[in-house]
């Protein structure tokens, strides 16, 4: 079974940094696009950033210039480096991965990791 697990969340002060990890296991998963979404209490889920198999990245305007996505050499783990964090970045961050071997027909989600930015 495919497993998607986020980690790296925590409590930081305004202006601080965190790096979130999204680890994917499963021998049949193959190349995939990784995306980060976040959801604050009472709000709907919003797109944050993504990275393709080739390394192309895309960012929401709200995080552009502050967040940076990357992945390991095996392309089974994706990261988002979050700098200059603001209180409005406080949310549960979810990783979504879409494998390409099945024509992008399936998507897999992690359980989320909490990021809290104190002011």
C-alpha positions as CSV (number, residue, x, y, z in Angstrom):
1,X,0.0,0.0,0.0
2,X,1.1,3.6,-0.7
3,X,2.0,5.6,2.4
4,X,2.3,9.4,2.5
5,X,3.7,10.8,5.7
6,X,4.3,14.4,6.5
7,X,6.7,15.6,9.2
8,X,8.6,18.6,10.4
9,X,5.8,20.8,11.7
10,X,6.0,22.6,15.0
11,X,5.8,25.9,16.8
12,X,8.0,28.8,15.7
13,X,8.2,32.5,16.3
14,X,7.4,35.1,13.6
15,X,10.3,35.3,11.2
16,X,11.4,31.8,12.0
17,X,11.9,28.8,9.7
18,X,10.7,25.2,9.3
19,X,11.3,22.4,6.8
20,X,8.4,20.0,6.1
21,X,9.0,16.6,4.7
22,X,6.6,14.4,2.7
23,X,7.8,10.8,2.5
24,X,6.2,8.3,0.1
25,X,6.6,4.6,0.2
26,X,5.3,1.9,-2.1
27,X,7.3,0.0,-4.7
28,X,4.7,0.6,-7.4
29,X,4.4,4.4,-6.9
30,X,6.9,5.6,-9.4
31,X,7.5,9.2,-10.6
32,X,5.1,11.7,-9.2
33,X,4.2,15.3,-8.7
34,X,4.2,16.5,-5.0
35,X,2.1,19.3,-3.7
36,X,1.6,21.1,-0.4
37,X,-1.7,22.4,0.7
38,X,-2.7,24.0,4.0
39,X,-5.8,24.5,6.0
40,X,-6.3,27.0,8.8
41,X,-9.0,26.5,11.4
42,X,-12.4,27.5,9.9
43,X,-10.9,28.0,6.5
44,X,-10.9,25.9,3.3
45,X,-7.8,24.1,2.1
46,X,-5.6,26.2,-0.2
47,X,-2.7,25.4,-2.5
48,X,0.8,26.3,-1.3
49,X,3.4,24.8,-3.7
50,X,4.3,21.8,-5.8
51,X,7.2,20.2,-7.6
52,X,7.2,18.0,-10.6
53,X,9.3,14.9,-11.3
54,X,11.6,17.1,-13.4
55,X,12.0,19.6,-10.5
56,X,9.8,22.4,-11.8
57,X,8.3,24.3,-8.9
58,X,5.2,26.5,-8.5
59,X,4.2,28.6,-5.6
60,X,1.1,30.4,-4.3
61,X,1.6,34.2,-4.4
62,X,1.2,34.3,-0.6
63,X,4.4,32.2,-0.1
64,X,6.4,33.1,-3.2
65,X,9.9,34.2,-2.2
66,X,9.6,32.6,1.3
67,X,8.9,28.9,0.6
68,X,11.1,26.6,-1.5
69,X,10.3,23.1,-2.6
70,X,12.7,20.3,-3.3
71,X,13.0,16.5,-3.4
72,X,15.6,13.9,-2.7
73,X,17.6,12.0,-5.4
74,X,15.3,9.0,-5.3
75,X,12.3,11.3,-5.7
76,X,10.4,9.5,-2.9
77,X,10.6,12.5,-0.5
78,X,9.6,16.1,-1.1
79,X,10.4,19.0,1.1
80,X,9.2,22.6,1.6
81,X,11.6,25.0,3.3
82,X,9.6,27.7,4.9
83,X,11.4,31.0,5.8
84,X,10.2,34.3,7.3
85,X,7.1,32.6,8.7
86,X,4.1,34.8,9.5
87,X,1.1,34.2,11.8
88,X,-1.1,33.7,8.7
89,X,1.1,30.7,7.8
90,X,-0.4,28.9,10.8
91,X,-2.3,25.9,9.5
92,X,-2.2,22.1,9.1
93,X,0.0,21.4,6.1
94,X,-1.0,18.4,3.9
95,X,1.1,16.7,1.2
96,X,-0.5,15.4,-2.0
97,X,1.2,13.1,-4.4
98,X,0.0,12.1,-7.9
99,X,1.9,9.2,-9.5
100,X,2.3,9.5,-13.3
101,X,2.4,5.8,-14.1
102,X,-1.4,5.6,-14.1
103,X,-2.0,8.7,-16.1
104,X,-2.5,10.9,-13.1
105,X,-5.7,9.1,-12.3
106,X,-5.0,8.7,-8.6
107,X,-3.9,11.1,-5.8
108,X,-2.6,10.2,-2.4
109,X,-2.7,12.4,0.7
110,X,-0.9,12.4,4.0
111,X,-2.5,13.0,7.4
112,X,-1.1,16.5,7.8
113,X,1.4,18.2,10.1
114,X,0.7,21.3,12.2
115,X,2.6,24.5,11.8
116,X,2.0,27.2,14.3
117,X,3.6,30.7,14.0
118,X,3.4,32.7,17.2
119,X,3.4,36.5,17.4
